[in-house]
Amino acid sequence: MAQIYETDNFLVESIEKPHVDRADGGHIMISPKENIADRTEMSPKLAIEFIRLTMIVGKAMKIGMTNRNIEIIRINYQDMGNWAFKKNKEPYFHIHIYGRVKNAKYQVFPESVQLPDRSTGFYDKFEPLNKEDIIEIRKQIKLILNGDKYKDTKWGF
């Protein structure tokens, strides 16, 4: 995974083996630094930070990838953790952020993202976000954070 952004409590990363191909919109994951099973284990302050961060990253992804000529028309947010059970591990909370484009090749929009088991080979040709995409999304995160809507004081920080 390639790091895009980090807060005191969360990591924002590009997925090396994405569920959504770069050209279909891309795939980012946000996970807390502290291992928790699901969102019910978050403190109110952590939950607020998490929701704010998902909003910022989703907006930055949409603007950034559009600036990179991947015209995202919708962002999908999904938290899961089910696949941990396939490895007899406990699930850990994280959220997937999927960019969606109108003329997607693999993850056809407006259908839901398909998530077959990795062993099927479905994702084998999917490309992750590239270095330039990550730089642009990071730039957009910083710009969005400077806007009035996302100031710390408006969110109780």
Summary of the structure (lengths in Angstrom):
residues: 157
radius of gyration: 15.5
end to end distance: 28.8
largest distance: 47.1
contacts: 467
relative contact order: 0.24
helix: 39%
strand: 20%
